[in-house]
C-alpha cells in the first residue's frame, strides 16, 4: 500500500503535466528530425543547372534519368550522379525519348508516419503551448501569469550562512526569552510531558537597528530548522484576495518543512488596526490580516510552525493579532547599555585587525544611545578611515574620527568662511561650552569645534557619564540654559540688532524640550499633571474627541515661553559673570579650531591647551576626549550647534 501511495504521488497532476510537456516536445523534435533527414537523402547527388542537363542529353552523355516531380536525377556515362530542377514549362520527357534515354518516373509520396506527423504537427504545437502556459499559471513558476498569488517567502538554510546566539550581543534579556523557543524545537517532549505547548509566535518590538532580524535568524540557526523570511509589504497588492492567497501558500510551505520558523519583518504593514482607515472592512489589507489571523490560530493547528514578527510600531497593530495564541510572547529589543555595546563592538570587530591602543570599553562608554546597526557602522567607518591612510590595523584615532563623522558628519574644510563668520561661530560655541561647564547637572563637555561638519558651522558636544534613562526638572532647566547660551553669547558680543540666524537650531531644540516638559512630563505647576501632547498634536487614537480650550492653549504657550526665557536669562547672566573665560575660549577656538574637554578648561584658565610635557589630564571631561559620541542625533540631545545653517556667500 505504501508503494501504491508513492506511485500516485509521483503521478500527481503537476508531474503529469510536466511529463506530457516533455513528451510533446520530444515528438516534435523527432518529427522535424525525420523530415530533415528524409529530404537530406536527396542531397547526396551533386546539383547541376538545367542547361547542363540538356547539353549532356543532346551529346549522349546521359545513361539513365529518374523523374521525381520537379527534380530530375540522372546518371552520366561515366557513372556520376547529378540532380537538377526542371522549369515548369520544360518538356523533359519528349527530349529524353527523342534521344533514346531510359526514363523512370517515381511517385511522390511520404511514409505513413511522416504524413501522420505532418498532419498532427499544428495540433501538437498548440497542445504544447497550452500545457506550457497552464504549467506557468498553476504554479510552475512564481513569476508566471498567476504567480502573484504565490508566497514570496524565501527559505534560508545553513548554506546561506549560519547565525547563532554567539553572533547576537547586547540584548541578553531578549535572548533568554527566545532560548526557550529553541529548546522547544530541539526537544519538544521535555515540555509536552508536563502539558506545555510550543508557543505559536513571538513579536519582537524595538527601535530600528537593534537586531530583531538577526535575533530571529539566530533562533533558526540554533535550532537547526528551516527559516522562512518575508516582509509584511510582500502580502499587500492592488488586487483583493492576493494577499490572503499568499498567506495560505506561505503556511502550506511552512507545514511541509515543519518544524520551521516563519519570520515576518515589518508586520505593521499588514497587521494595522482594522477599521482605522478609509477603505472600510473589505479592502485588501484587512482581508490579508484576517487570513493571517485564521492561519495563526484557527480551526487547523499549524504544529511545528513558529511565527516570529518584528515591528517598531506595536501601538498600531490590531489587538486580535497580539492576543495569546497568536503572539504568545512580546519581546522588547531595545538599545544596548554600556556592557551590551562593548559586546556588540567585539562581535563586529572580529574580522577587523585592531591596534594595541584600541579599548572597546572606552568606545562603548562614548556611544550612549547607539543601536547595534550604529555600532556596526562605526566599526566599518573606522576600518575605511584606516584603509584610506594605508594602515595595517585600526587605531583608536580612527575610531575617534569615525565617531565624529557618524555624529556630526564629514569635515568641510573646503568651505570658505570669512573671518567675521568664524568669529561669530567661535563666540557662539564658546558660549555653549562655558555655560555647560558652569552648570553641574549638564553633561560634561566633550568637544568644541568650529570646523564645519554636515550642515553645521560649529558644534559643542556633551558626553553623558552614564546611559541616561530619565530627566529631572532641574536638569532640563539647566539643559535649556546651555541650549540658549549660543544666542546669549551673540547678544552680549554683538548686540540685539546683530544676532545672526545661527541660533535657529538651538531655538528648535529648546522649544522641543520645553514643550515636552509642559505637555508630557507635568513639570509645569500651572498646566498641571495632564498629558496634552495628543490633543496639541492633533492625534485621535484613544483620546477621540479630546480637545483643549483656547485658554489652556494660551497657558501652555506661556509656560513653554517661560521655561525658554528663564534658561536664556540664566545663560546670559553666566556669560556676563564668566566673560573673561568666555573670551579666552572663543579666541582659543579661533586659533586651534577644535578643543576637547581638559583642553577647554586649560584655555579658559589662560593656559595653553597642552602642558609642557605634552600630556594632558585624564580627569573629568578630559576623559571624554578619548571616549566620544553621545548619540547618533546630537542635535536633539547632547550637542549645541550653530543651527545647521550655512552662511550667506560673501561678496
Buried (B, 14 or more C-beta within 10 A) or exposed (E): EEEEEEEEEEEEEEEEBBEBBEEBBEBBEEBEEBBEEEEEEEEEBEEBEBEEBBEBBEEEEBEBBBBBEEBBBBBBEEEEEBBBBBEEEBEBEEBBEEBEBEBEEEEEEEEEEBEEBEEBBEEBEEBBEEBBEBBBBEBBEBEBEBBBBBBBBEBBBEEEEBBEBEBBBBBBEBBEBBBBBBBBBEEBEEBEEEEEEBBBBBBBBBEEBBBBBBBBBBBBBBBEBBBBBBBBEBBBBEEBEBBBBBBBBBBEBBBEBEBBBBBBBBBBBBBBBBEEEEEEEEBBBBBBBBBBBBBBBEEEEBEBBBBBBBBBEBEEBBEBBEEEEBBBBEBBBBBBBBEBBBBBBBBBBEEBEBBEEBBBBBBBBBBBBBBBBBBBBBBEBBBEBBEEEEBEBBBBBBBBBBBBBBBBBEBBEEEEBEEEBBBBBBBBBBBBBBBBBBBEEBBBBBBBBBBBBBBBBBBBBBBBEEBBEEBEEEBBBBBBBBBBBBBBBBBBBBEEEEBBEBBBBBBBBBBEBBBBBBBBBBBBEEBEEEEBBBBBEEEEEEEEEEEBEEEBBEBBEBBBEBBBBBBBEBBBEBBEEBEEBBBBBBBBBBEBBBBBBBBBBBBBEEEEBEEEEEEBBEEBBBBBBBBBBBBBEBBEBBBBBBBBBBBEEEE
